[in-house]
C-alpha cells in the first residue's frame, strides 16, 4: 500500500473517531437551561444529590412563574487529585485556562491562599446586593461563627482591598478526649487543666511491653496526622501558649515567635519522656496504617486532642460501652493564670466561585442555596435515613451558620430521647468552643506554612535541630515566598511573541543542521564504510580506486535529498515531527524560559534572572537534603542488579517447570506502584508488621523502619528489591545470547564454575550491565511514588527525594519557575552522569563484535 493511501485511511479513521467521541454525542442543554458545574471532591449523589434535585426543581418552578428567570441544571465536575487542598493542580489549571467549575467546595484557609493570587471571585458584591434587596435568604456575616467567617475574608496588604471569597459550610474544631475509667484507675478524677498536669499524667498512664515498646499511650500529641492519634499539630500548641504565626499586616511570618519556640520545646520534652519521637510514631502507625479499631476506644490511647468527626464517625457508633468524656484542652499554667480562653482551633470547608467561572450569577444562586437551611435540612435528613437503615446512630456535622447549627443539634440530638446523653454533653463542649478561637493564618503561603510547621516539629522532636533553629529555618523558607508576593524582585513581563519567534528560528536552524549533517558527514561516513576514499576529488589515485557506479549513486543521493521517493518517508515521519515540535520542543523551550521567571500559572510570567537558581543553591536547605536523599538511593542500583542477575542465573537452568518460576519472579515487578506501596506499609509496620515479626522469631528486635530517619531510606531500598524480577528478564536475554561453546572451551582449560562466571559470563554481560546501570540511575533520580504514598517525605524529610521536592514546589505551592529551574538542574545531573558512563564504558564494556 502506498504512503498516500496510508495517510488517507488514517485521516478517515481519525475523523470518524472524532465524530463518535463522547464529547460529540453528549446531550446538548435544553433551550433556556443554564448548566452549573460543581466540583465537590466526588460525584453528585446521596444527600448532595437530593439537595441538587431540590434546587433544580425550585429553579424550574420559578421559571414557570417568571419566564425571564433561568432554569438551572447542576453538572458534576470530578476531581482526580489525592488531596484537593494540598494538590489543587486540576482546579488551578482550569482557572488559568478559563474552564473551571462554576462552584467549588474548598478548604477555607486554602481559598484565601489562592484568592490572593486571583483564583477566586470576590463575593462581596453578591452579598451586599442581596442584603440591600431584602432577600430573606441573603448571606449575612453575623449569622456565622466569627472564626469561620473571618477565615474566608482576605485583605490584600498591597492594595488594602478586603474581599469575601467563600461562604463557610461545615466546621470542625478540636476538644480534649479522655477515658474516665483509665484515669480513675491511675488515681485521677478529673482531666488535666494545664500542660504541666497533662505531662505528669501522660508519663504515669503510658505503659511499655517487655521489649520496651509502647503498648498504651497516656496522651497522643497529635502532631503527625492520623485521626486515630489526635489532631492538634504545632499550630494549636503555639496558640495555646499565646503565639501568633503572622504579623498583623500579613507581610511577615512569625513561625519562630518565642511562644511557638516554647511550645515546640515542650512537645520535644514530652516525646523524649515517652521514649522518643520514633517510638511514639511507631506506636501511632500501628493503628493508622493497619486500619484497626480506634485505639482510643480500645483503651490503648488514654487522652488525645481530636476533632468533631470522632463523635460522628466513631464514638457515637462504637463507643457506647466506653466511659469516655470531653473537656476543654489543657493549656500552659501561665496561660491559665492569665485567664486565657484560647484552647482549640477551628477549621472547615466553604463554597466558592472561581474567578473565571462562566455562570457567576447561577453559581451564586446555587451557592446560596447550599448555604441555607433548606439544603441543610434535606441533606441531614437524607443522611439520617441512610445511617439508621444501617443500624447506625446519626449525629449531624457542625455547621458554620450559628442558627442552622443550633437548629440541627436541637432537632437531632438535644430533643432526641434515644440519644446517648454523653453525645449531647460532648457536642455542647465542642459548640461552646466555636466562637473566638484561632484559625490558620489567612495568607497566600498557607500551604507552605502548614508544611513548614510540620517540618519544624519533626526537626525538633527528632533532635535534628533545636526548636529555635528548626523554627528559624521554617520561617526563612516561608518569608522568602511572602517577599516574592508582597515585595517582588525587579522583573519584567515575558513577551511570549519573542519566544515564539526564537522557537521558529531554532526550528529552522535545527532543520538546516539536520540537512547538513545528513548530506555531508553522513556521506563521508558512507564512503568509509563502503571502503571508498573519503572524497572523490583526492587526485588521480583516488579517482583510479573509486568505481564509477557507486560514486555516481552516492552523488545522486546527495543531490536528490528531496526526490520523489522521499515523499512517503516524510509523510510517515510527519506525525512524529509535528508532535515533537508542538508537544515536546515547545514545552522544553517554555520550561527553560520560566526557570528564569516568577510564574504561578494564574498570573503572567515575569523575568527575574537567576534568582531561582541562586535561591536553590544558597538558601534552600531542602534542595540539598532532597539531592542527598536521592543520591543515597543510588546504593540500591548495584544491589538490585546483583539480585536480579542471581535470579536470572537460577532461572536460566534447564529444569522442568522453569517457565512457571520465571512468571512467579516477574509478577512483583508489574504490581501497580500504589498497591505495592500499601502492601509494604503493612510489612514495615514496626509493631505488627510481617518483617519485624519474622525478625522477632529469631530473636532480633526490628527497627521502626519508615518511622525512623536512619532506616526509612534503607526500607525503601529493601522494598525496591521485591521488583528485581523486572531486571531478571533483561539478564535472561543476555544469558541466552552467550554461546555454550565459550563455557565448553573454558571447562577444557580447567576453569571452575566461579572462574567461568567471572571470565566468561560477566565480560559478555557487560553491555547488559551498562544498560541496567544507565536505566537504574535515571529511574532513581526520578523516584517519587513510594515517598508520596508511604511517607510523605518524612520522617524529618529523610525521604524527601528530589522529584518529590520539585513536585511540592510546582503543584502544592505553584512556584512553577522554581520547579522548572529544579527540573533543569536534574536534567543536567542525569545528562552529565550518563555522558560520564558512556565515556567510561570504553574501558569495561565488551561488545561481541569488538
C-alpha positions in Angstrom: 0.0 0.0 0.0 1.4 3.4 -0.9 2.1 6.1 1.6 -0.6 8.3 0.2 -3.3 5.6 0.8 -2.0 5.1 4.3 -2.3 8.8 5.0 -5.8 9.0 3.5 -7.1 6.0 5.5 -5.6 7.4 8.7 -7.3 10.7 8.2 -10.7 9.0 7.6 -10.3 6.9 10.8 -9.4 9.9 12.9 -12.3 11.9 11.5 -14.7 9.0 12.4 -13.3 8.7 15.9 -13.8 12.5 16.4 -17.4 12.3 15.4 -18.1 9.3 17.6 -16.3 10.7 20.6 -18.3 11.1 23.9 -17.9 14.9 23.7 -19.7 14.9 20.4 -22.5 12.6 21.5 -23.3 14.3 24.8 -26.8 15.7 25.0 -27.0 19.4 24.4 -28.6 21.6 27.1 -32.2 22.3 26.7 -33.1 25.8 25.5 -33.2 28.2 28.4 -31.3 25.8 30.7 -28.0 27.0 32.3 -25.6 24.3 33.3 -23.7 25.0 36.6 -20.6 22.9 37.1 -19.9 21.8 40.7 -16.7 20.4 42.0 -17.1 18.9 45.4 -14.5 16.2 45.5 -16.7 13.5 44.1 -19.8 12.8 42.1 -23.2 14.3 42.9 -25.0 11.6 44.8 -26.7 10.7 48.1 -27.6 13.6 50.3 -26.0 16.1 48.0 -27.9 14.7 45.1 -31.2 15.2 46.9 -30.3 18.9 47.6 -29.3 19.4 43.9 -32.6 18.0 42.7 -34.5 20.3 45.0 -32.5 23.3 43.7 -33.2 22.3 40.1 -36.9 21.8 40.8 -37.0 25.1 42.6 -35.5 26.9 39.6 -37.9 25.2 37.2 -40.9 26.3 39.3 -39.5 29.8 39.5 -39.2 29.8 35.7 -42.8 28.7 35.2 -43.9 31.7 37.2 -41.5 34.1 35.6 -40.1 33.1 32.2 -37.2 35.6 32.5 -35.7 33.5 35.3 -33.4 30.8 34.1 -33.6 27.0 34.7 -30.5 25.6 36.3 -29.0 22.1 35.9 -26.1 21.1 38.1 -23.3 19.1 36.5 -20.8 17.2 38.5 -17.1 18.1 37.9 -14.8 15.3 39.0 -11.6 15.9 41.0 -8.9 13.3 40.4 -6.3 14.7 42.9 -5.4 12.8 46.0 -5.9 15.9 48.2 -7.7 18.9 46.7 -6.2 21.2 49.3 -2.6 20.1 49.1 -2.7 19.3 45.3 -5.2 21.7 43.6 -3.5 21.5 40.3 -6.5 20.4 38.3 -8.6 23.2 39.6 -6.0 25.9 39.2 -5.2 24.8 35.6 -8.9 25.0 34.9 -8.9 28.6 36.3 -5.9 29.6 34.2 -7.4 28.0 31.1 -10.8 29.6 31.5 -12.6 26.2 32.1 -13.0 26.0 35.9 -16.1 24.7 37.7 -18.7 27.3 38.5 -18.9 26.4 42.2 -16.3 24.5 44.2 -16.1 23.1 47.7 -12.7 24.0 49.1 -10.8 24.2 52.4 -11.4 27.7 53.8 -7.7 28.6 54.5 -6.8 27.4 51.1 -9.5 29.5 49.4 -7.9 32.7 50.7 -4.4 31.4 49.8 -5.4 31.1 46.1 -7.7 34.2 46.2 -4.6 36.2 46.9 -3.3 35.0 43.5 -6.6 35.7 41.7 -8.1 32.2 41.5 -11.4 33.1 43.3 -14.1 35.7 42.7 -14.9 38.3 45.4 -18.4 37.6 46.6 -18.8 40.9 48.4 -20.9 42.4 45.6 -23.4 39.5 45.6 -23.7 39.6 49.4 -24.3 43.4 49.6 -26.8 43.3 46.7 -28.9 40.6 48.4 -28.9 42.4 51.7 -29.9 45.7 50.0 -32.8 43.9 48.2 -34.1 42.5 51.4 -33.6 38.9 50.3 -34.6 36.6 53.2 -32.0 34.1 52.1 -29.2 36.7 51.9 -25.9 35.7 53.3 -25.0 37.7 56.4 -21.7 37.7 58.2 -23.4 38.0 61.6 -25.1 34.6 61.1 -21.8 32.7 61.1 -19.3 32.0 63.8 -16.6 34.6 63.7 -13.8 32.1 63.5 -15.5 30.6 60.3 -16.4 33.8 58.5 -13.1 35.6 59.2 -11.2 32.7 57.6 -12.7 33.5 54.1 -12.1 37.2 54.3 -8.8 38.3 52.8 -7.3 41.8 52.9 -4.6 42.4 50.3 -1.6 44.2 52.1 -0.6 45.7 48.8 -3.9 47.3 47.8 -5.7 47.4 51.2 -8.8 45.9 49.5 -10.8 43.4 51.5 -12.9 40.7 49.9 -15.1 37.7 50.9 -14.0 34.7 48.8 -16.2 31.9 50.2 -19.3 31.1 52.2 -18.4 28.9 55.2 -20.1 25.5 55.1 -19.3 22.7 57.6 -17.0 23.4 60.5 -14.9 21.3 62.9 -12.9 22.2 65.9 -10.8 20.3 68.5 -11.5 19.2 72.1 -9.9 17.0 74.7 -10.9 13.3 74.7 -10.2 11.2 77.7 -11.0 7.7 79.1 -12.6 8.2 82.5 -12.0 4.6 83.7 -8.3 4.6 82.9 -7.8 8.0 84.5 -9.7 6.8 87.6 -7.6 3.6 87.8 -4.5 5.8 87.9 -6.0 7.9 90.7 -7.3 10.8 88.7 -10.8 12.1 89.0 -10.6 15.0 86.5 -8.9 15.6 83.2 -5.8 17.8 83.2 -6.3 21.6 83.1 -2.7 22.6 82.3 0.2 21.3 80.3 2.1 20.6 83.5 -0.7 18.3 84.7 -1.0 16.7 81.3 2.6 15.8 81.1 2.7 14.2 84.6 -0.5 12.2 83.8 0.8 11.2 80.4 4.0 9.6 81.9 2.1 7.8 84.6 -0.6 6.4 82.2 1.9 5.3 79.5 2.8 1.6 79.6 5.5 -0.4 77.7 5.8 -4.1 76.9 8.7 -6.3 77.7 10.6 -5.1 74.6 10.3 -1.5 75.6 7.7 -0.7 73.0 4.7 1.5 73.9 1.6 -0.6 74.4 -0.6 2.1 76.0 -0.1 5.8 75.3 -1.1 8.2 78.0 -1.5 11.1 75.6 -1.2 11.2 71.9 0.3 14.6 70.9 -1.4 14.6 67.5 1.4 16.3 65.6 1.8 13.7 62.8 -1.7 13.4 61.5 -4.0 10.4 61.5 -7.4 10.7 63.1 -6.7 7.8 65.4 -3.9 9.5 67.3 -5.3 13.0 67.6 -5.3 16.2 65.5 -3.6 19.1 67.3 -0.4 20.0 65.4 2.2 22.6 66.4 -0.3 25.3 65.3 -2.6 24.5 68.2 0.1 24.3 70.9 1.5 27.6 69.8 -1.9 29.3 70.0 -2.5 27.7 73.4 0.7 29.4 74.6 -0.3 32.8 73.2 1.6 32.8 70.0 0.8 34.2 66.6 2.1 33.0 63.2 1.7 36.1 61.1 2.2 39.8 61.6 -0.9 42.0 61.7 -0.3 43.4 58.2 0.2 39.9 56.8 3.7 40.6 55.4 5.9 38.9 58.0 5.9 35.2 59.0 6.3 34.7 62.8 6.6 30.9 62.9 9.6 31.5 65.1 7.6 33.5 67.6 9.1 33.0 71.1 5.8 31.4 72.3 5.9 28.9 69.4 9.5 28.1 70.4 8.4 27.4 73.9 5.5 25.2 72.7 7.8 23.2 70.4 10.3 22.8 73.3 7.6 21.4 75.5 6.4 19.0 72.7 10.0 17.8 72.3 10.4 17.2 76.0 7.1 15.3 76.1 8.2 13.0 73.2 11.5 12.4 74.9 9.8 11.3 78.2 7.6 8.9 76.2 10.7 7.2 74.8 11.4 9.3 71.7 9.6 10.5 68.7 10.4 7.4 66.7 8.7 5.2 69.3 5.7 7.4 69.5 5.2 7.5 65.8 5.8 3.7 65.6 3.0 3.1 68.1 0.7 5.5 66.3 1.4 3.9 62.9 0.3 0.5 64.2 -3.3 1.6 64.1 -3.4 4.3 61.4 -1.8 2.1 58.8 -3.4 -1.1 59.9 -6.9 0.3 59.9 -7.6 -1.2 63.3 -10.4 -0.1 65.6 -9.7 3.3 67.1 -7.0 2.8 69.8 -8.9 5.3 72.0 -11.9 3.0 72.0 -9.6 0.1 72.7 -8.1 1.9 75.7 -4.6 2.0 74.0 -4.7 5.8 73.9 -5.9 7.3 77.1 -6.1 11.0 76.2 -5.9 13.0 72.9 -6.9 16.2 71.3 -9.1 15.5 68.3 -11.8 16.8 66.0 -15.6 16.7 66.0 -15.6 13.8 63.4 -14.5 11.5 66.2 -18.0 11.8 67.7 -20.0 11.3 64.4 -17.8 8.6 62.9 -16.5 6.6 66.0 -17.8 7.4 69.5 -21.5 7.6 68.5 -21.2 4.3 66.6 -18.8 2.2 68.7 -18.2 4.0 71.9 -21.4 3.2 73.8 -19.7 0.8 76.2 -16.6 3.1 76.7 -16.7 5.5 79.6 -15.3 8.5 77.7 -15.5 12.2 78.3 -14.9 15.5 76.5 -13.3 18.6 78.0 -11.6 21.9 77.0 -8.0 21.1 76.0 -5.4 22.0 78.7 -3.2 25.0 78.2 0.1 26.1 79.9 -0.4 27.0 83.6 0.9 30.5 82.9 -2.0 31.0 80.4 -4.5 29.5 82.9 -3.4 32.1 85.4 -3.7 34.9 82.9 -7.3 33.9 82.1 -6.7 32.9 78.5 -9.6 31.2 76.7 -7.7 30.0 73.7 -7.5 26.2 73.8 -8.6 25.0 70.4 -8.6 25.8 66.7 -11.3 26.0 64.1 -11.2 24.7 60.5 -13.6 23.6 57.9 -14.8 24.0 54.3 -16.6 26.5 52.3 -18.2 27.0 48.9 -16.6 29.5 46.5 -16.8 30.7 42.9 -13.6 30.6 40.7 -12.6 34.0 39.2 -13.0 32.7 35.6 -16.3 30.9 36.1 -18.7 31.4 33.2 -22.0 31.5 35.1 -21.3 33.5 38.2 -25.0 34.6 38.7 -26.2 31.0 38.6 -23.3 29.9 40.6 -24.2 32.4 43.3 -27.8 31.2 43.4 -26.6 27.6 43.8 -24.0 28.5 46.4 -26.6 30.5 48.4 -29.0 27.6 48.3 -26.3 25.1 49.6 -25.6 27.5 52.5 -29.2 27.8 53.6 -31.5 26.0 56.0 -33.4 24.2 53.2 -30.4 22.4 51.8 -29.1 21.6 55.3 -32.4 20.1 56.2 -32.6 18.0 53.1 -29.0 16.7 53.3 -29.2 15.9 57.0 -32.5 14.1 56.7 -31.1 12.0 53.8 -28.0 11.2 55.9 -30.1 10.3 58.9 -32.3 7.8 56.9 -29.2 6.2 55.4 -27.5 5.8 58.8 -30.5 4.4 60.6 -31.2 2.0 57.8 -27.7 0.5 58.6 -28.5 0.4 62.3 -26.1 3.3 63.0 -26.5 6.4 65.1 -26.9 9.7 63.2 -25.2 12.8 64.6 -25.2 15.9 62.3 -21.9 17.6 61.5 -21.3 21.1 62.8 -22.5 23.9 60.5 -20.7 27.3 60.2 -24.0 29.1 60.4 -24.9 29.6 64.0 -28.7 29.4 63.6 -28.6 26.3 61.4 -26.1 24.7 63.7 -28.3 25.2 66.8 -31.4 24.1 64.8 -29.7 20.8 63.7 -28.5 19.8 67.1 -31.7 20.7 68.8 -33.7 18.6 66.2 -31.4 15.5 66.1 -29.5 15.4 69.4 -30.8 17.5 72.3 -34.5 16.7 71.7 -33.9 13.1 70.8 -34.8 10.8 73.7 -32.9 7.9 72.3 -29.6 9.8 72.0 -26.8 8.8 74.5 -26.5 11.8 77.0 -22.7 11.7 76.6 -23.1 12.6 72.9 -25.2 15.7 73.8 -22.8 16.8 76.5 -19.8 16.4 74.2 -21.4 18.4 71.4 -22.2 21.3 73.8 -18.5 21.4 74.7 -17.5 21.5 71.0 -20.1 24.1 70.1 -19.1 26.3 73.0 -15.6 26.4 71.6 -16.5 27.7 68.1 -16.5 31.5 68.9 -13.4 33.4 69.5 -10.9 30.6 68.7 -8.0 30.9 66.3 -7.8 29.6 62.7 -5.0 29.0 60.3 -3.4 32.3 59.0 -5.1 33.9 56.0 -2.1 34.3 53.8 -1.0 33.5 50.2 1.5 31.0 51.6 -0.9 29.0 53.8 0.0 25.6 52.4 3.7 26.3 52.7 3.3 27.5 56.3 1.4 24.3 57.1 4.1 22.1 55.7 6.9 24.0 57.3 5.3 23.8 60.8 5.3 20.0 60.3 8.9 20.1 59.2 9.9 22.2 62.1 8.1 19.9 64.5 9.9 16.8 63.1 13.3 18.5 63.1 12.8 19.3 66.8 11.3 16.2 68.2 13.8 14.0 66.3 16.6 16.3 67.6 17.9 17.2 64.2 17.7 20.9 65.2 16.9 22.8 68.4 13.3 24.1 68.5 14.6 27.6 67.8 16.8 26.6 64.9 14.0 24.5 63.4 11.5 27.3 63.5 14.1 29.9 62.2 14.7 27.6 59.2 11.0 27.2 58.6 10.4 31.0 58.9 13.1 31.7 56.4 11.5 29.5 53.8 8.0 30.9 54.3 9.2 34.5 54.4 11.0 34.1 51.1 7.7 33.3 49.3 5.9 36.1 51.2 8.5 38.5 50.0 8.2 37.3 46.4 4.5 38.1 46.6 4.4 41.4 48.5 7.9 42.6 47.7 8.7 41.0 44.4 12.2 41.3 43.0 12.9 43.6 40.0 11.3 41.9 37.0 9.9 42.5 33.5 6.9 40.7 31.9 7.8 38.0 29.5 6.8 38.8 25.9 5.9 35.4 24.5 5.9 36.8 21.0 9.7 36.9 21.0 9.8 33.4 22.5 7.7 32.1 19.6 10.0 33.9 17.1 13.0 32.4 18.9 11.4 29.0 18.7 10.8 29.4 15.0 14.5 30.4 14.4 15.6 27.4 16.4 13.4 25.1 14.4 14.8 26.5 11.1 18.4 26.2 12.4 17.7 22.6 13.5 16.3 21.7 10.1 19.4 23.2 8.4 21.7 21.5 10.8 20.0 18.1 10.2 20.2 18.6 6.4 23.9 19.4 6.5 24.6 16.6 8.9 22.7 14.1 6.8 24.2 15.1 3.5 27.9 16.0 4.4 29.3 14.0 7.3 26.9 11.1 6.6 28.2 11.0 3.0 31.8 10.7 4.2 30.8 8.0 6.7 29.1 6.1 3.9 32.3 6.3 1.8 34.4 5.0 4.7 32.1 2.0 5.4 32.0 1.1 1.7 35.8 1.0 1.5 35.9 4.1 -0.9 38.2 7.1 -0.4 36.9 9.7 1.9 36.2 12.0 -1.1 36.1 11.6 -4.8 38.4 14.6 -5.5 41.6 13.4 -3.9 43.8 13.2 -7.0 44.4 10.6 -9.6 44.9 7.8 -7.1 41.6 8.4 -5.6 39.9 8.5 -9.0 41.5 5.3 -10.1 40.5 3.5 -6.9 36.9 4.7 -6.9 34.4 2.6 -9.0 32.3 4.8 -11.3 28.8 3.5 -10.5 28.9 3.6 -6.6 30.2 7.2 -6.7 27.5 8.2 -9.1 24.9 6.6 -7.0 26.2 8.4 -3.8 26.4 11.7 -5.6 22.8 11.2 -6.7 21.9 10.5 -3.1 23.5 13.8 -2.0 21.9 15.9 -4.7 18.4 14.4 -4.6 17.6 14.8 -0.9 14.1 15.9 -1.8 13.5 13.4 -4.6 10.0 11.8 -5.1 11.0 8.6 -3.3 11.3 10.6 -0.1 7.7 11.7 0.0 6.5 8.6 1.6 9.1 8.9 4.3 8.2 12.5 5.0 4.5 11.6 5.3 5.2 8.7 7.7 7.5 10.9 9.8 5.3 13.9 9.8 3.1 13.0 12.8 6.2 12.4 15.0 7.8 15.7 13.7 4.6 17.7 14.4 4.2 16.0 17.8 7.7 16.8 18.8 7.5 20.4 17.6 4.2 21.1 19.3 4.2 18.9 22.4 7.9 18.4 23.2 10.1 21.1 21.7 7.7 23.9 22.7 7.3 22.8 26.3 11.1 22.3 26.6 11.7 25.9 25.5 8.9 27.1 27.7 10.4 25.4 30.8 13.8 27.0 30.1 12.2 30.4 29.9 10.1 30.1 33.0 13.1 28.7 35.0 14.3 32.4 34.9 10.9 33.7 35.9 8.4 34.1 38.7 5.4 32.2 37.4 2.3 30.6 39.1 0.1 29.9 36.0 -2.5 32.2 37.4 -0.6 35.4 36.7 1.7 36.4 33.7 5.3 35.2 34.0 7.8 37.8 34.9 11.5 37.5 34.1 13.6 37.7 37.3 17.0 36.4 36.0 19.0 33.9 38.1 17.0 34.4 41.3 15.6 30.9 41.2 19.0 29.3 40.8 20.6 31.5 43.4 17.9 30.5 45.9 18.3 26.9 45.0 22.0 26.7 45.6 22.4 29.1 48.5 19.2 29.4 50.6 17.0 26.3 50.1 18.1 23.7 52.6 15.6 21.2 51.3 17.3 21.3 47.8 20.5 19.8 49.2 18.6 17.5 51.5 16.4 16.1 48.7 19.5 15.7 46.4 21.4 13.8 49.1 18.3 11.6 49.7 18.2 10.8 46.0 21.9 10.1 45.8 21.6 7.7 48.8 19.1 5.7 46.9 21.7 5.0 44.2 23.1 2.4 46.6 20.1 0.3 45.6 21.1 0.1 42.0 24.1 -2.4 42.3 22.2 -4.3 45.0 19.1 -4.7 42.8 21.3 -5.6 39.7 23.1 -8.3 41.7 19.9 -9.9 43.0 18.2 -9.8 39.6 21.3 -11.3 38.0 21.3 -14.0 40.6 17.6 -14.8 40.0 18.3 -14.8 36.2 21.2 -17.3 36.7 18.9 -19.6 38.7 16.1 -19.3 36.2 18.4 -20.0 33.3 18.9 -23.6 34.4 17.3 -26.2 32.2 14.9 -27.8 34.7 11.3 -28.8 34.4 8.7 -26.1 35.0 11.2 -23.2 34.8 8.8 -21.0 32.9 6.4 -21.1 35.8 9.1 -20.0 38.2 10.1 -17.2 35.8 6.5 -16.0 35.9 6.4 -16.0 39.7 9.6 -14.0 40.0 8.4 -11.5 37.3 4.9 -10.8 38.8 6.0 -8.4 41.6 7.5 -6.0 39.0 4.2 -5.5 37.3 2.2 -4.8 40.5 1.0 -1.2 40.4 3.2 1.1 42.5 0.3 2.3 44.7 -0.7 -1.3 45.5 2.8 -2.4 46.3 3.4 0.7 48.5 0.3 0.0 50.6 1.4 -3.7 50.9 4.9 -2.6 52.1 3.4 -0.2 54.6 1.9 -3.2 56.3 5.1 -5.2 56.0 7.2 -2.4 57.5 4.8 -1.8 60.4 7.2 -1.8 63.4 4.8 -3.4 65.9 2.7 -5.9 63.9 4.4 -5.9 60.5 5.5 -9.1 58.8 9.2 -8.1 58.6 9.6 -7.3 62.3 7.6 -10.4 63.3 10.0 -12.5 61.2 13.0 -10.9 62.9 11.5 -11.4 66.3 11.1 -15.1 65.7 14.9 -15.3 65.5 15.5 -13.1 68.5 16.1 -9.8 66.6 14.5 -6.6 67.7 13.4 -5.0 64.5 13.7 -1.2 63.9 11.0 1.3 63.3 11.6 1.3 59.6 9.5 4.1 58.0 9.1 5.9 61.3 12.9 6.3 61.8 15.2 8.7 59.9 18.0 6.2 59.9 16.0 3.3 58.4 13.5 5.0 56.2 15.6 5.1 53.0 17.1 1.6 53.6 13.5 0.4 53.9 12.6 1.8 50.5 15.7 0.2 49.0 14.7 -3.1 50.5 11.2 -2.6 49.1 12.7 -2.0 45.6 14.4 -5.4 45.7 11.0 -7.0 45.6 10.6 -6.0 42.0 14.0 -7.4 41.0 12.2 -9.8 38.6 11.7 -6.9 36.1 15.5 -6.7 35.6 15.7 -10.5 35.5 14.2 -10.5 32.0 17.0 -8.4 30.6 19.6 -10.6 32.3 18.0 -13.7 30.9 18.1 -12.3 27.4 21.8 -11.6 27.8 22.5 -15.1 29.2 20.6 -16.7 26.4 22.9 -14.8 24.0 26.1 -16.4 25.3 27.2 -19.4 23.3 27.7 -22.7 25.1 31.0 -23.1 23.2 32.6 -20.4 25.5 31.8 -22.4 28.6 33.0 -25.7 26.9 36.3 -24.1 26.0 36.7 -22.7 29.5 36.0 -26.0 31.0 38.6 -27.7 28.8 41.1 -25.1 30.0 40.3 -26.2 33.6 38.1 -23.2 34.7 35.8 -23.9 37.6 32.2 -22.6 37.9 33.3 -19.3 39.6 36.0 -18.7 37.0 33.6 -19.3 34.2 31.3 -16.8 35.7 33.9 -14.1 36.2 35.9 -14.7 33.0 33.1 -15.6 30.6 29.7 -14.6 31.8 30.4 -11.2 33.3 32.5 -9.9 30.4 29.9 -10.9 27.9 27.1 -9.4 30.1 28.8 -6.0 30.4 26.5 -4.4 27.7 23.6 -5.5 29.8 25.2 -4.3 33.0 25.8 -1.0 31.3 22.2 -0.7 30.1 20.8 -1.6 33.6 23.2 0.9 35.2 22.1 3.7 32.9 18.3 3.0 33.3 18.6 2.4 37.0 20.4 5.7 37.6 17.8 7.6 35.6 15.0 5.8 37.4 16.5 6.5 40.8 16.7 10.2 40.2 13.0 10.2 39.3 11.9 8.3 42.5 8.7 9.7 43.8 5.8 7.3 44.2 7.0 5.4 47.2 7.6 8.6 49.2 4.5 10.3 48.1 2.3 7.3 49.2 4.2 5.8 52.1 6.0 8.6 54.0 5.0 12.0 52.5 8.7 12.8 52.6 9.2 12.0 56.3 10.3 11.5 58.9 12.4 14.6 59.2 12.5 14.9 55.4 14.6 11.7 55.2 12.5 10.5 52.2 12.0 13.9 50.6 13.5 13.0 47.2 14.4 15.5 44.5 11.4 14.7 42.4 9.1 15.0 45.4 10.6 18.4 46.4 10.1 19.5 42.8 6.5 18.3 42.8 5.8 20.2 46.0 7.1 23.5 44.6 5.3 23.0 41.3 1.9 21.7 42.3 1.4 22.5 46.0 3.0 25.9 46.2 2.6 26.8 42.4 6.2 28.0 42.2 6.4 26.9 38.6 9.5 29.0 37.8 11.5 27.5 40.7 10.3 24.0 39.9 11.4 24.4 36.3 14.8 25.5 37.5 15.0 22.4 39.6 14.0 20.3 36.6 16.8 21.7 34.5 19.3 21.1 37.3 18.1 17.5 37.5 18.4 17.2 33.7 22.0 18.4 33.8 22.9 16.0 36.6 21.4 13.0 34.9 22.8 14.0 31.5 26.2 14.5 32.9 26.2 11.2 34.7 25.0 9.4 31.6 27.7 11.0 29.4 30.3 10.1 32.0 29.2 6.5 31.9 29.1 6.5 28.1 32.7 7.7 28.1 33.7 5.2 30.8 32.1 2.2 29.0 35.0 2.1 26.5 37.2 0.7 29.3 35.0 -2.1 30.6 32.1 -2.8 28.3 32.9 -5.6 25.8 30.7 -6.0 22.7 30.8 -9.2 20.9 31.7 -7.7 17.5 34.7 -6.0 19.2 
